[in-house]
């Protein structure tokens, strides 16, 4: 079935078969053991297929990775909102649970308090998923840097930091990948936060004491912004374009849009009154990084400042004047395909129907969205291997709407998060947003259940 160009580098399929592979079902390669790759591998294994899961870890790491386990969370430990009736990412999580998502199982087992969001202890989370992979008898893991596109059947889930040779091989098939920069926030130790200048609490009193809030006065805020704008940034790689994706914008870039821009975004004080009801000019929130609460990350403070500058500037926030930085923020290149030109809605390559892509490389943006695409890509590949036509979930579901996003032609394709705006509109939508979101969610869950029931 493969129609790859004969000049395109293609991996040797004879290397695929794990020991003990069955004769009646083909072995499937999954390239990349991030969230999408792990979901794909486990879906395939559950359907009876032998899986060869290849990843460069722990033999080597990309500039953004450090944990030898699979499914490492790089930018944040938050998986966003959890309520399916008010948050589209929460609705996506509910859909994924219906597929038996390993990500959702691991998140439930390793969650840390985060108000209305689902946040996890990232090391325990990665360890949990890695154990699922390594203990599955149908999955064999190999530490290897893949340098050619397999002829199929395969699912390529190499993510936004696909290494050079494979990136070049993919480019020959799909055209030049697009690039943008992604950034992560610093993490500080709990014991180094001055709680005499901070207070616990979630916005509008939701979630109890899940966040530490660090208020700033007017003078403190403007001094911080001034220092942020004048701070020295880390040198970017000359071979990459500097295209910032709005969803992971560095805090210094946001601040450059106006001295008050942070007060209406990352440092918004609304709903964060102090213990005595006092209001603040601006507030930085810190969120637990681990279940034990010994580490907190600076919410919304993704940055590309040099490490020394990060310590200097963020220490200007009163509660962080003596902060011990356990990890500094980093900025790295993300890569995504011009998917509408080369991928079908089932995540298969238009030129080779047994080669599938999943994860952020396809243009879905976010941890949960990436994992969801891995689930779908694997299930669609199973359909192909069973000589069935893959059926895409309806566009009234988040998973179905994201599938259509990556395959709908557009003049300026950009990554997409889960949001209610991508769902097919209601025929009669109430004006009240809460009521509208609830109806969209109820319709989505019913539609997905019908999809799974066949």
Secondary structure, DSSP 8 states (H G I E B T S, - for coil): -B---TTS-EE-GGG---TT--SSS--EEEE--SHHHHHHHHHHHHTT--EEEEE-TTT---TT---SSSS---S-SEEEE--TTT-HHHHHHHHHHHTT-HHHHHHHHHEE--TTEEEE-HHHHHHHHHHHHHT-TTEEEEE----SEESSSEEE--GGG--HHHHHHHHHHH-S-EEEEEE-EEEEEGGGS-GGG-EE--GGGTTSS-EEEEEE-HHHHHHHHHHHHHS-B----TTS---B-GGG--HHHHHTT-TTTGGGTTT--TT---TTS---SEEEEEEESSTT-SEEEEEEEE--B-HHHHHHHHTTSGGGTT--EEE---EEEEEE--HHHHB-TTSEETTEEEEEE-SGGGTB-SHHHHHHHHHHHHHHHHHHHTT-------TTSHHHHHHHHTTS--SS---B---GGGS---SS--SSHHHHHHHHHHHHHHHHHHHHH-
